Amino acid sequence: MPSGELWPCSAEDITEELLGDSINLIEPQTIHEALKAIVHYFREEHEYSSVSVDEFSCALSKVLQGFGFDVVFDEDPRVHLHIEKTDLRKLATLANACGELSFFQQLRKEVRSILRRSPNIIQCNGLRDCVKQIVGADRWCSRCRRMHRQIVSYLRTCLDQDSHRDCSLLIK
């Protein structure tokens, strides 16, 4: 509290309050792991028995940014988020007959098409299954890891080159 008074509450409650509706954009396991890391940091490394909301929000912001999320807590929570979703598995299926290069061409077209609708966030679903489909693997392997990195890097490059406004990328 501004007066310096302590008010006990859980890290989960504070996180839910800070993130608002955008909490639904982050996997619950990611949030859980972030909170464990923050609590460990304050309790074990700094031996704090309590922290301010500002300290907590700063730590949460840094951890989530480390996971690739663009987190800003001081903005108006009523900002309308325009989220456009795409299914990478469908693109992989369409490109399967023509090969890997066709997939990347289709992906570029899809990103450009989505960006014309001016979203705040582009959510790409099914990356893991997409990778295994392109590589032709039943189980995750080193070829899958390389393809995964290549697709993520390509998506970032497409967004950097083609986006003319602030847009985030969420890859699941």
C-alpha positions as CSV (number, residue, x, y, z in Angstrom):
1,M,0.0,0.0,0.0
2,P,1.2,3.6,-0.6
3,S,1.2,4.1,3.2
4,G,3.7,1.3,3.7
5,E,1.1,-0.9,5.2
6,L,1.5,-4.6,4.4
7,W,-1.4,-6.4,2.8
8,P,-0.9,-10.2,2.4
9,C,-2.0,-11.6,-1.0
10,S,-0.8,-14.5,-3.2
11,A,1.4,-14.1,-6.2
12,E,-1.3,-15.6,-8.3
13,D,-3.8,-12.9,-7.3
14,I,-1.4,-10.1,-8.0
15,T,-0.5,-11.6,-11.4
16,E,-4.2,-12.0,-12.3
17,E,-4.8,-8.4,-11.4
18,L,-1.7,-7.1,-13.2
19,L,-2.3,-9.1,-16.4
20,G,-6.1,-8.7,-16.6
21,D,-7.7,-10.3,-19.6
22,S,-4.3,-10.8,-21.3
23,I,-3.6,-13.6,-18.8
24,N,-5.6,-15.8,-21.2
25,L,-2.9,-15.3,-23.9
26,I,-0.3,-17.1,-21.8
27,E,-0.2,-20.8,-21.1
28,P,-1.1,-21.4,-17.4
29,Q,2.1,-23.6,-17.0
30,T,4.2,-20.6,-18.2
31,I,2.6,-18.3,-15.6
32,H,3.1,-21.0,-13.0
33,E,6.8,-21.4,-13.8
34,A,7.3,-17.6,-13.9
35,L,5.7,-17.2,-10.4
36,K,7.8,-20.0,-9.0
37,A,10.9,-18.3,-10.3
38,I,9.9,-14.9,-8.9
39,V,9.0,-16.3,-5.5
40,H,12.3,-18.2,-5.4
41,Y,14.2,-15.1,-6.4
42,F,12.8,-12.9,-3.6
43,R,12.6,-15.6,-0.9
44,E,15.8,-17.6,-1.4
45,E,18.2,-15.2,-3.2
46,H,17.3,-12.0,-1.4
47,E,15.6,-13.4,1.7
48,Y,12.7,-11.0,1.5
49,S,9.6,-11.9,3.5
50,S,7.5,-9.4,1.6
51,V,7.7,-7.3,-1.6
52,S,5.9,-4.3,-2.9
53,V,3.5,-4.6,-5.9
54,D,6.0,-2.5,-7.9
55,E,8.9,-4.9,-7.1
56,F,6.7,-7.9,-8.0
57,S,5.4,-6.3,-11.2
58,C,8.9,-5.4,-12.3
59,A,10.1,-8.9,-11.7
60,L,7.1,-10.4,-13.5
61,S,7.6,-8.2,-16.4
62,K,11.2,-9.2,-16.8
63,V,10.5,-12.9,-16.5
64,L,7.6,-12.8,-19.0
65,Q,9.8,-10.7,-21.4
66,G,12.4,-13.5,-21.0
67,F,9.8,-15.9,-22.2
68,G,9.2,-13.6,-25.3
69,F,6.1,-11.7,-24.1
70,D,5.9,-8.0,-24.5
71,V,4.6,-6.9,-21.1
72,V,3.8,-3.4,-20.0
73,F,1.7,-2.9,-16.8
74,D,1.1,0.8,-16.8
75,E,-1.2,1.0,-19.8
76,D,-4.9,1.3,-19.7
77,P,-6.3,-2.2,-19.2
78,R,-9.3,-1.4,-21.4
79,V,-7.1,-1.4,-24.6
80,H,-8.8,-3.6,-27.2
81,L,-6.5,-6.4,-28.4
82,H,-7.1,-7.6,-31.9
83,I,-5.7,-11.1,-32.1
84,E,-5.4,-12.9,-35.4
85,K,-4.8,-16.7,-35.3
86,T,-3.4,-19.1,-37.8
87,D,-2.9,-22.8,-37.7
88,L,0.6,-23.8,-38.8
89,R,-0.5,-27.5,-39.2
90,K,-2.9,-26.5,-42.0
91,L,-0.1,-24.6,-43.8
92,A,2.2,-27.6,-43.5
93,T,-0.6,-29.9,-44.9
94,L,-1.1,-27.6,-47.9
95,A,2.7,-27.4,-48.5
96,N,3.4,-31.1,-47.9
97,A,3.1,-32.0,-51.6
98,C,5.4,-29.3,-52.8
99,G,8.0,-29.4,-50.0
100,E,9.6,-27.3,-47.4
101,L,10.2,-24.2,-49.5
102,S,6.5,-24.1,-50.4
103,F,5.7,-24.0,-46.7
104,F,7.8,-20.9,-46.1
105,Q,6.2,-19.2,-49.1
106,Q,2.7,-20.0,-47.8
107,L,3.7,-18.8,-44.3
108,R,4.9,-15.5,-45.7
109,K,1.6,-15.0,-47.6
110,E,-0.4,-15.9,-44.5
111,V,1.6,-13.4,-42.3
112,R,1.1,-10.6,-44.9
113,S,-2.6,-11.4,-45.1
114,I,-3.0,-11.3,-41.3
115,L,-1.0,-8.0,-41.1
116,R,-3.4,-6.3,-43.5
117,R,-6.1,-6.8,-40.9
118,S,-3.9,-4.7,-38.4
119,P,-3.8,-7.1,-35.4
120,N,-2.0,-6.3,-32.1
121,I,-1.1,-10.0,-31.8
122,I,-0.5,-12.8,-34.3
123,Q,-1.1,-16.2,-32.7
124,C,0.5,-19.1,-34.5
125,N,-0.9,-22.4,-33.3
126,G,0.4,-26.0,-33.8
127,L,4.1,-25.3,-34.3
128,R,5.3,-28.6,-32.8
129,D,2.9,-30.8,-35.0
130,C,3.7,-28.6,-38.0
131,V,7.5,-29.2,-37.5
132,K,7.1,-32.9,-37.2
133,Q,4.9,-33.0,-40.3
134,I,7.4,-31.0,-42.4
135,V,10.3,-33.1,-41.2
136,G,8.4,-36.3,-41.5
137,A,9.1,-37.4,-38.0
138,D,6.9,-39.3,-35.5
139,R,9.0,-38.2,-32.6
140,W,10.9,-35.0,-31.8
141,C,14.5,-35.2,-33.0
142,S,17.4,-32.9,-33.8
143,R,16.0,-32.2,-37.3
144,C,12.8,-31.1,-35.6
145,R,14.7,-28.7,-33.3
146,R,16.5,-27.2,-36.3
147,M,13.2,-26.8,-38.2
148,H,11.5,-25.3,-35.1
149,R,14.2,-22.7,-34.8
150,Q,14.1,-21.9,-38.5
151,I,10.3,-21.4,-38.5
152,V,10.4,-19.2,-35.4
153,S,13.2,-17.1,-36.9
154,Y,11.4,-16.8,-40.2
155,L,8.2,-15.7,-38.5
156,R,10.1,-13.0,-36.6
157,T,11.8,-11.9,-39.8
158,C,8.4,-11.7,-41.6
159,L,6.9,-9.6,-38.8
160,D,9.9,-7.3,-38.6
161,Q,9.9,-6.7,-42.4
162,D,6.2,-6.5,-43.1
163,S,4.6,-5.0,-40.0
164,H,4.1,-1.2,-40.1
165,R,2.7,-1.0,-36.6
166,D,3.2,-2.5,-33.2
167,C,2.4,-6.2,-33.4
168,S,3.4,-9.1,-31.2
169,L,3.9,-12.7,-32.1
170,L,2.6,-15.6,-30.0
171,I,3.7,-19.0,-31.1
172,K,2.2,-22.1,-29.6
